[in-house]
Amino acid sequence: MANGSAVSFLGTFPKEKIANVLAELDFLVIPSTWYENSPLVLLSALASHTPVIVSDVAGMTEFVEEGKNGFAFKMGNVDELERVFRRILNDPAAARRMSKQPNTSEQPE
């Protein structure tokens, strides 16, 4: 599906480069296949206003507001992940809109 699109699969990177890496991304995808406990890469992405695409597992979905700061898909379901990618490809401005959303944790109480 990525053939012919401006999509890169970057893999892992050293933690000290996280700010630089996230600054270059339109979306961070975390296709976890196990239960998480709020991974630091997810929290770092959201803190830097980088939209995320995550598996629908506890420990990640609590931080994702569907369509506002990211998307979730059923864990291990490649068809649902493809649905999210198609949604983004059909709305190329989504990343720009979503990266301008304030994080819930930054809003005044």
Summary of the structure (lengths in Angstrom):
residues: 109
radius of gyration: 13.4
end to end distance: 42.1
largest distance: 44.7
contacts: 265
relative contact order: 0.15
helix: 38%
strand: 11%
